[in-house]
Amino acid sequence: MSEQVKTIVKRGHWIYGGTVPSEVWIVKQNYFEGPTPTDEEPTPGYPPRDENGMFYYAGYVQKGAIKGISNVCGSVDEAVRLAEQTIQGQISWEP
């Protein structure tokens, strides 16, 4: 198995419920974290991956801890669009 990669590739900020400062992290990852450790993914072809074997998701963060995640995507842009749809476009992305 190749080296495991899990990296935040994009960060954004938003206010949950109009009062709670929150973040969105777009995460790039190449290994599956299921309920039980295994080298095999539970469904062939899932999660969708880019040409480098990476998949992406949005992590919804409060006080430095991920409180929820989006569905997985095959690109950064797709994960960003999904986060913006979920939070209704109220994200200020860092450059």
C-alpha positions as CSV (number, residue, x, y, z in Angstrom):
1,M,0.0,0.0,0.0
2,S,1.3,3.5,-0.8
3,E,1.8,6.2,1.8
4,Q,-1.4,7.4,3.3
5,V,-2.3,11.0,2.6
6,K,-4.8,13.2,4.4
7,T,-4.3,17.0,4.0
8,I,-6.4,20.1,4.3
9,V,-6.2,21.8,0.8
10,K,-8.6,24.7,1.3
11,R,-10.1,26.5,4.3
12,G,-13.1,28.7,4.6
13,H,-15.0,30.5,7.4
14,W,-18.7,30.9,8.1
15,I,-21.0,31.7,11.0
16,Y,-23.2,28.7,12.1
17,G,-26.6,29.8,13.2
18,G,-25.6,33.4,12.8
19,T,-23.6,33.3,16.1
20,V,-21.0,30.5,16.1
21,P,-17.7,31.0,14.2
22,S,-17.1,27.9,12.2
23,E,-14.7,26.7,9.5
24,V,-14.9,24.5,6.4
25,W,-11.9,22.4,5.5
26,I,-11.6,20.7,2.1
27,V,-9.7,17.6,2.8
28,K,-7.7,15.5,0.3
29,Q,-7.3,11.9,1.2
30,N,-6.2,8.6,-0.5
31,Y,-7.3,5.9,1.9
32,F,-10.7,4.8,3.1
33,E,-11.6,5.1,6.8
34,G,-14.4,2.8,7.3
35,P,-15.9,1.4,10.5
36,T,-13.4,-1.5,10.5
37,P,-9.8,-1.4,9.3
38,T,-9.3,-3.0,5.9
39,D,-7.2,-2.6,2.8
40,E,-10.2,-3.0,0.6
41,E,-12.8,-0.4,0.0
42,P,-16.4,-1.6,0.7
43,T,-17.7,-0.8,-2.8
44,P,-15.6,-1.0,-5.9
45,G,-15.2,2.5,-7.4
46,Y,-16.2,4.3,-4.2
47,P,-15.1,6.8,-3.2
48,P,-14.7,8.6,-6.5
49,R,-11.0,9.4,-7.1
50,D,-9.0,11.8,-9.2
51,E,-6.1,10.7,-11.5
52,N,-3.7,10.6,-8.5
53,G,-6.0,8.3,-6.5
54,M,-7.2,11.1,-4.2
55,F,-10.7,11.9,-3.1
56,Y,-12.0,15.1,-1.4
57,Y,-14.7,16.1,1.1
58,A,-15.7,19.1,3.2
59,G,-15.2,18.9,6.9
60,Y,-17.5,21.2,8.9
61,V,-15.4,22.4,11.9
62,Q,-16.1,24.1,15.2
63,K,-13.5,24.8,17.8
64,G,-10.8,23.0,15.8
65,A,-12.8,19.7,15.6
66,I,-14.7,18.3,12.6
67,K,-18.3,18.0,13.6
68,G,-19.6,16.6,10.3
69,I,-18.4,15.8,6.8
70,S,-19.9,16.0,3.3
71,N,-20.2,13.2,0.8
72,V,-16.9,12.4,-0.9
73,C,-16.0,14.0,-4.3
74,G,-13.6,13.4,-7.1
75,S,-12.1,16.9,-7.1
76,V,-11.5,20.0,-5.0
77,D,-13.9,22.1,-7.1
78,E,-16.7,19.5,-6.6
79,A,-16.1,19.5,-2.8
80,V,-16.1,23.3,-2.7
81,R,-19.4,23.4,-4.7
82,L,-21.0,20.8,-2.3
83,A,-19.9,22.8,0.8
84,E,-21.3,26.0,-0.7
85,Q,-24.6,24.4,-1.5
86,T,-24.8,22.9,2.0
87,I,-24.0,26.2,3.7
88,Q,-25.9,28.2,1.1
89,G,-22.9,30.1,-0.2
90,Q,-22.0,31.9,3.1
91,I,-18.4,30.8,3.1
92,S,-15.4,33.2,3.0
93,W,-12.6,31.1,1.4
94,E,-9.0,31.8,2.4
95,P,-6.8,32.7,-0.6
